[in-house]
Amino acid sequence: MRKVHLLVTLALVCCSTYTMACTNFLFTKGSTKDGSTMVTYSADSHVLYGELYHWPAMDWPAGSMLDVYEWDTGKFMGKIPQVAHTYNVVGNMNEHQLAISETTYGGRKELETQTGAIIDYGSAIYITLQRAKNAREAIVVMTDLIEKYGWASSGESISIIDPNEVWIIEIIGKGEGEKGAVWVARMVPDGYVSAHANQARITTFPLEGKTSISSDKMNKIYDPNITTVYAKDVISFAKEKGFYPQEGKNKDFSFSDTYAPVDFSGARACEIRVWAFFNAVNPDMAQYFDYATGRNIQRDGKGYATNRMPLWIKPSEKVDVMQVMDFMRDHLEGTELDMSKDMGAGPYECPYRWRPMSFKVDGKEYVHERATATQQTGFTFVAQCRNWLPDEIGGILWFGVDDAASSVYFPMYSAATEVPFAFAVGNGSMMEFTNKAAFWVFNQVTNFAYTRYNLIHPEIRAKQVALEKQYVDFVQMIDAGAKDMLGKNREEAVKFLTDFSCRTGNHLVDTWRDFYGYLFCKYMDGNVKTAIPGEKNPKVEQPALPEWYLRMIIEQTGKKLEVVE
């Protein structure tokens, strides 16, 4: 999730051992067809093993301490006091329909480290999920942890949603010799959608007033009129460090432009994903294309980018959960940057580029595109919160492993007390293959598809759509059954939801394992085989390479391959 601001180091960001580059799309109640709130996440790292985390609800004795480990590295950071009760958490969603996801933007290099700090972005997310019931409480818990124990990460954009509200909080540490972080949190207006993808996006924000408070008035955060909350020193700290002029007006202060100024890489590798999503839900985004490609970032006298996209937009039509899933599968289709259409896609139109993302030819620097869908995804999800249902039923984590474009989202109720074995922590690892683990089963199919993408991926897509449609239909029936049970016996209702979630996840992996066998038989060795009923041998086709590619071969080889009469 880290992003640096120099093109020449972009490749390092995409290949670093503990680096991820993630994508979040956020949906308010008024932007969805059924009135649910939703947030997406792709956890993108070349070393992240996709699995489904689980923390059961627990009561803790007085005086208990919690060991905190850095999320990316596993490094022990320190101990903090445990609370009396922690909530059940499945992945990035808890039993109260609170969901949290993130993307790392990095920001100013001098603020990246803070010796002695305990709370990194992962700890902040998963500890908060265990301790907070709603989005506003999550902001209180998270910022309190950071203030007390320090911030051990670089700049982060964090999405926080509950069944009623959708928030973005952007955080950056104070650097060496300081403790804690500065931050701004904003609630997305109902009826709007928002997004962030490794570039800080909160610019100016309303200062203290009817809708806005600073952190020294945190007791007012539960007032529904409050839609902006910010660290009391977010502006004064910037002035103290020389990031913002002493004479600069507070009302003109932009968080992102000050702490994480956008540059070519921030636009082309990051903001372009936001643009692609915005463009999919609202056709009025063409005006921001040059900005999002990094070709034309206009700046004022302060160096602030003046032609940036808005933090949120109103979609032209309301969306449903299956559309949200598909937003995560974008390869910049329908634009001049479509990754399946240039020479890099090869003869089989594969919309992926192996890292590094930047390269030089004849001394000039170039980049591959970074789309939302990427081969480096460990896991991905769509968290859906439904306020018309009890918490036990309303929260669903639609979860998948590997690249969203070739994965399948299955429904995991957030009240579930177990996770499917195929997705469980400890079932395989990045260097331990097992065909019992979802991550490896899905990666087998995905990586095989790269060999003949334009033929194999349509089959994957058809299977994907059929299964996800089936799951959406199943959920309606499960909701009804669980709601009836809940009124009689909560424990049995939760067990019912747990069994459904686990059976569905495990069955999906069994289905996909068989699907891999089918694809392998059909497409191995460059052939396309179709079984003929009653016949021993299948029909065999051998699709020719496209003429443009064959012409390139001849141009390169000359007469070497020419048939001589």
N, C-alpha and C positions, 0 to 999 in steps of 0.2 A: 503494500500500500504506500510505500514511500515514493515521493516524486522529487526529483531535483530539477533545477531550472536551467541547466546548460545542455544544449543538444548533444554535445560531445559525450556527455555522461549518461544519456538516456539509455543506452544499451546496458550499462552497469546496473541501472535501476531495475530493468526488466529481468536481469539474470542473477542478481544478488541472492545469496542463500536465504536470507530471512526477509526478503522484500516481497510485498504483494501489491497488486494494482487492481483495485476492486471497483465495483459499480453499484450505486444505489438509485432506485427510482421510488418516489413517494407519492401516495395517492390518498386524498382526503375522502371523507364520506360522500360529499357532493360530486366527486369526480367519477364514482363507480356506479354501475347499474344497480347493484343490490344494496348500496349504502354502507358497504364495509370500508374500512381503511386498510391499506396495504403498503408494504415496503419490500423491495427486492434487494438481493445481495448476491454477488458473485465473489467468492473468496479466491483470488487469483494469485497463485504462487507456484513456481515450478517444483517446489519441495513440500507443498502442503498436501498431506494425505486426507482425502475426503472421507469424513466420518461424521456421525451424528452424536453430539455431546449430550450428556444427561446428568443433572444434579437433582436427586430426589429432595423433596421437602424434608426439613430436619428441625428438631428442637435441640438447642445447645445448652449445656450447663453454664451457669454463671462463671465468668473468668476464662471461657474458651478463647483460644487464639486461632487465627486463620493464617496459614502459610500462603504467601503470595509468590507466584512464579511469573516471570516474563512470558507472555503468551507465545511469541515467535520462537524464542530460544530455549525455553524451559529453565532459564537461570533463576535461582532462588533470590528473591528481592528483599524479603523480610517478613515480619509478622505484624498483623493488625488484630484488634479485638473483634471477636465474632459477635454477631447479634443473637438475640434469644431464639429467633425462628427465621429460617430461610425457606423460600418458596421453591416449588418444583419448576425446573427449567429443562426444556427440550430444545436443543440447539440454541437458537437466539431468541426464544420466546418462552415466557413463563405462564404459569397456571392462571394468571389474572389477565391474560391477553395483552401483555406488555411485550413489545418486540424492539430489538435494538440491532442496528447494523452500522457499518462504517466504511470510509475510504480514507487513506492516508494521503495528505498533500505535501507533507514535509515542511515547507516554509523556510524562513530564515535559518541559515546553517548555524549561526551563533546561538540559536535557541534550542538546538536539538538535544543537548545533553544537560543533565542535572544530577550531579553526584549525590548519592544518598536517597534519591527518589525511589519510591516503592511501587506506585501505581502506573502501569503502562496501559495502552489503549484496550488490550484484551482483558486485563484484570478489571478495568473500569466497567467494561460492558457486562462481563459475566457475574461480577460481584453485585453490580446494580440490579441485574435481573433477579438475583436471589433475594434482594432486599426491598424492591419497590413494587407498588401495585399499579401505578399509572405513569404517564409521561412526565407530568409536572413533578411528581415525587422522584422519578428517576433523575431529573435534572438536579434536584436538591441532593440526592444521595451521591451522584457522580461527582459533582463539583465539590462537595464536602470531603470526599475521599481524596481528591486531588489537592485541595487546600491543606489538609492535615498531613498527608504522606508524600506529597511531591508528585511531579509528572515525569515519567520515565520514557516518554515517546516524543516523536516529532509532531508536527501539526496534523490534526485529525478532524475530519468532518464526520459527525455521528448522527444517524437517523434514529429517532425515538417515536414510536407510535403506540397508541392504545385504541380501544374501540371507538373513541370519540375525537381524538386529536392527533395531529401529525406535527412533529417538531424536528428542526435541524439545530444542532449545536456545533460550533466550530471552536476548536481548542488549540492553543499552542503554548508550550512551556516558556518559562522565563529565563532559561539558560543557567550556566554555572554561577554559583554564588547567590542564587535566588531559590525560592521554593514555590512550588505550585505552578499555576498557569493563568493566562488571560483567555477570555472566551466570550462568545455571543451566542445566544439561543433565540430562535425565532419560530413561531408557530405558523405553519402554512395555512392560509385562509381556506375556509371550506369551499369546495367546488374547484380547487386548483390542484395541480400536480407540481412536483419539484424533483430535483435530481442533483447528484454530485458524483464525480468520478476522478478523484485524485488531484483536484484543483479546488482550493478554497473558493467559495462562491458568495458568502455574505459580504456585502459591501457596506453602504451606509445603513443606519438603523435608527429608529426613533429613540431619543433620549428620554430620561425620566418624565413621566406624565401619566395620563389616564390609562395608557396601554403598555407602558414600559417601566421597568424597575431595574435598578442596579442591585448587585449581590448583597449590599448591606441592608436591603429591605426584602430579603428572601422570604420573610414570613408572609408577604403579600402575593406570592406566586400562585396560590390557589384561587385567587380572584379570577373568574373567567374572562374578565376584561383585559387581563394582562396577556399580551401576545409576544412580548420581547423581554428578555432578561439578559443582563450582561455583567461581567466582572467589573467591580467598581473602579478598578485601575486599568481597564483595557486601553483607554486613551492616554492617561497620565503616564503609564509605563512606556508606551510608544514614544511619547515626548521625551521622557527621561533618557531613553536609549538612543535618541536621535533618529528614530524611524519616521517620526512625524514632526513637522516644525512646531516649535514652542508657540509661535504666533498663530498656528493653524486653528481654525474654528472647529469646535467639537462636533458640530452638526454636519460638517463636511467629512468627518473621519470615516474611512472605509477600512473595515477589518481585513478583507482579502488583499486589497491593493497595498496595505501597509505591511502586513505580516507574511504574505505569500503572493507577491506580484505575479500576474500571469505573463508568460513569455511564449515563444513559439512552441516549445514542448508541452507546456501547460495547456495550450489550446489544442494543438494537433493530436496529442496522445491522450488527452483527458476531456477537455470541453467538447470535443467532437462527439463523444459518446452521449453527453447531455443533449447536444444539438440533435443527434439522430433520433433520440427518444422524443424530444419536444416536437420535432418535425413530424414524427409518426402520429402524434395526437392533435397537432394543430398545423395546418398548412401555411401559416403566416411566418414561418421561421427562416425563409430564404434570405431575408435581410441580414441574418447573423452568420451565414455560411462562411464568408470570407474571414470573419473573426475566428470562428471555430476551427478553421483550417490553419490558423496562424499566419495567413498571408497579409492580413491588414488589421493589426491591433493599434487603434488610435489612442493617443494619450493626451492628457492635459498638462498644464504647467507643473503639477505635483508628480507627474509620472503615472497617474491613475489611468487605467484603461477606460475609455468613454463609450465604447461601442459593445460592451459586454451584454450577454443574454440576461434577461431578468432571472431572479432567484426562483420564481414560480410563474406558471402560465395556466390559463384556463383551457382545457381541451375542448375541441369543437364538438365532440360527442363523448358520452360517458362510456367507460370501458368495463369489461368483465375480467374474471381471473385468468381465463385462458389467453386473452389478449395480453395481459400483463406478463404471463409466462413468455409469450412470443417476443415482447419487447427486449427480453434478455438474450435473444437469439440473433441479434442484428449483426450483419457484416458490412454495413454501409450500403446495402442494396438500394438501387434506385438513385444513387448519386454518382458523381464522376470518380469518387473514391472507392466504388464497389470493388471489394477485394477478390471477387470471382472473375473479374473482367480484364485485368491487366496481365502482362506476361508472367508475373510472379505466380499466378494461379496455375500455370502449366496447362497441358492439354486436357486435363480432367477438371478444370475450373475449381480448384480447391481454394477456399477463401481464408487460408491461414498462411502465416509467414513465420518461419522458425527464427528464433532470436540469434543474435542481437537485433534490435529494432533499427539501429542506425548503422550506416556503412559509408565507405568512401570509394569513389571511383574517380581516378585522375585528379586526386586532391580535393574533390568536391564532396560535401556531406549530403547524404540522402537519408530518408526514413521509410520504413514500412509503416502501414497504417496499424493503429491499435483500435480495433472495434470492441463493442460490448462482449460479443461471443469470442472466446479465446481458448486456445488449447491448454493453457496453463491453469484453468480453474480446478480447484480442489473440491469445493462444494458450492452449491447455489441454492437459493430458496426464494419463495414468495411467502411472506408472512401476512396472513389475512385475519383481521379482527372484526367480529360481527356483534354489534351492540344489542341486537334484538334477541340474542341468545344468552343463556347463562354462561359464565366464564368457562365452566367445565367443557362446554360444547363449542363456544364461539370462536376460540382461538385455534387456527389451523396453520401449521408450518408445512407448506408445499415444498418438499425437499428433494434435491437431486445431487448427484455427484458427477464430477467431470464437466466438460463443456456443456453449457445449457442448450446449445444448438443440437446436440446429439444425445442429451440426457432426457429423462422423464421425471416430471415432478409428481410425487405421490403425497397423499394427505396424511400428515402426522398431527394428531390432536395434541395441543400443548398441555393438556391435563394428564396425558399418558404417563404411567409410572414405569414403563420400560420402553426401549427402542428396539427395532428389528435387529436380529443378530447380524444380518448381512451388512448393516450400516453401523454396527456398534464399535465403540472405541476399543482398540486392541485386536480387532479382526484384521490382521495384515498390517503392513506399513509400507512406506514409500520404497523400501528396499526388501520387502518380504511379500512376494506374490502369493495369492491364494484365490482360487476360483470360487470361494465361498463369500468373498467380499464384494460389495457393490462397486467400490471404486475400481477394482481390477476388471470386473465383468464389463462395466460400461467402457472402460478404456480400451479393452480388446476390440469392441465394436467400433469405437471412434477411430482408433488408429488403423484398423483395417480399411475403414471408409476412405482414409486419405489416399489409398492406392488407386482408387477409381471413383473419386468423389461424386462426379456428376451422374454416375449410375447407381452407386450404393446409397448415397445420402437421401435421395427421394424415398427409398424403402424405409430408411430410418425415420424420416419425417412422417410417413403414413402410419407407421407403428406408434410413434410418439403421440400423434394427434388422437388416434383411436383409444389409446390407454388413458390419456389425460381426460378425454371426454367421458370415458367410462368412470373414472374416479370422481369427476365432478357430479355425475349422476348418482353414484354410490353415496356421496356425502349427504345429499338431500335425504336419502332414506335413513342413513346412520344418525343424522341430526334428529330426525323425528323419533326414532327408536330410543335414542339416548335421553331425549327430553322427557319422554314418557317414563323411562326408568328412573330419571333423576328425582322426580317427585316422590318416588317410593323408597329408593335406596341409593344414596349417592355413591357409596363404595362399589355397588354393582354397575352403576352407570359408567364410572371411571374405568372399571375393569373391561367393560364392553368396548369403550373407546380405545383402550390400550390394545386389546386383542385385535380389533379391526386394523389399527395402525400398523401393528407388528406383522400381522398376516399379509396385509397389502404390500408392505415394503419387502418382505421376504419373497412373496410370490412374484413381485416385479423382477427381482434379481433372477429368480428361476426362469422366468419368461425371457429375460434378456440373454441369459446364458444360452438357452435354446435358439434364440434369434441369431446369436453369433454363429452357431453351428450351421444354421440355414444359409446365412450370408457367405460364410467361408466356402461351403460346398458349391454355391452358385457362382461365385466370382473369383475363385482362386485361379492363379496362373494367367490372369488376363482374359479368361473365357467368361462367357455368360451362358450358364446351363439351365435348362428348364426341363423338369421331369415330364415324361410322356406316359400317361396311364397305360399300364399293360406292357410297356416296353422296358427292356433291360437298360438300354442306354438313353440318356437324355438328349434333347435337342441342344446343339452347341452353336452359339454365335460368337464371332470374334470382331467386335466393333472396331472399325478403322480409326486411326488417329485423325484429328481434324486437318483439313487441307493446309490451313495456315501454319500448323506445326510441321507438317511434312515438308512444306516449302522451306521452312527454316533449316530443316535437316539437310536438304539438298544444297541450299546456299552455303552451308558450312562445310559439307563433305565434297562438293563438286561432283566429279564423275565417278568417285569411288564406289557408289552404290548403283550406278547405272547398269541396266541390263544390256548386254551386248548381243546383237543378233548374229 
